[in-house]
């Protein structure tokens, strides 16, 4: 059993050690410790100020570069999409400023935005899978060409949307056909509309730009981790739409934000077959990415498929061509499906 003397000796030892430490700190070691701490603090302050100055300079350089690209971009895109009508499809909630900037660049290129469409959650909701299946049965008679016999629901709905946006009236190629109008009505009305349009679509599109929601890398990783099957189903539906958009128009471009796991462009790049048929632009949140959109669409209409943006295996800037005038005499206003994608491709 430990007696009182043991406790007393322990307490005395603690107080002696404390007294020695105080004596040394206030005496011979005072200046050394103080000087060391002061020097370290001063060094940290200096490094902080240097880093702040470097960050400010980098920000200024980036701002100047963005301003230069923005000013030069107007001249770069000028005339690259002359007289083309482009349908802009938002694949979900996208950044409004980036979307406006993309549309501005399309207009500067000579294009007219013929339709602004936003897909709703109902387009991929697992709770509405049976509803979408039934809807496909109702709209098949309005589709021409028909989806492949083994086409998925995603591919069939993609056909309905793209044909609804690109189908021209046989007697007046500048007017949307009645069948196309019916398809859009099916998709945008009812208790659970699959899509929404800003205003009535009256003219058929020659080309399609698909704008994917920008997702921060951390958010994308969380989404994939929490519900991988649901996230993959969304990507599959978006890829199906991109492939049909290319097949049923002069050209299509998928526009995305920064490359991040779980987002659309990396999913396209991961599949060689899809990547070989679908053009992409990354970094739509930057001026360079926004300028690249009409240039990439010009290249795709001209027959060149590519993937543009910052990053490995991506091309910095598309190479444009002089496009022939738009042929408004064709009844359907669509390009040969063999030129770009596969109609009714699997989602």
DAMONOR-V107402 format. One line per field, one symbol per residue. ss: DSSP state (H for helix, E for strand, L for the rest). burial: b if it has 16 or more other C-alpha atoms within 10 Angstrom, else e. Layout:
ss->???
burial->???
//
This chain:
ss->LLLHHHHHHHHHHHHHHHHHHHHHHHLLLHHHHHHHHHHHHHHHHHHHHHHHHHHHHHHHHHHHHHHHHHHHHHHHHLLLLLLLEEEEEELLLLLHHHHHHHHHHHHHLLLEEEEEEEELHHHLLHHHHHHHHHHHHHHHHHLLLLLLLLLLHHHHHHHHHHHHHHLELLLLLLLELHHHHHHHHHHHLLLLLLEEELLLLLLLLLEEEEELLLLLHHHHHHHHHHLHHHHHHHHHHHHHHHHHHHHLLLEEEEELLLLLLLLHHHHHHLLHHHHLLLEEELLLLLHHHHHHHHHHHHHHHLLLLLEELLLLLLELLLLLLLLLLLLLLLLLLLLLHHHLLLLLLLL
burial->eeeeeeeeeeeeeeeeeeeeeeeeeeeeeeeeeeeeeeeeeeeeeeeeeeeeeeeeeeeeeeeeeeeebbeebbebbbbbbbebbbbbbbbbebbeebbebbbbbbbbbbbbbbbbbbbbbbbbeeeeeeebeebbeebbebbeeebeeebbbbbbbbbbbbbbbbbbbbeebbbbbebbbebbbbbbeeeebbbbeeeebbbbbbbbbbbbbbbbeeebbebbeeeeeebbbbbbbbbbbbbbbbbbbbbbbbbbbbbbbbbbbbbbbeeeebbebbbbbbbbbbbbbbbbbbbbbbbbbbebbbbbbbeeeeebbbebeeeeeeeeeebbbbbebebbbbbbbbb
//
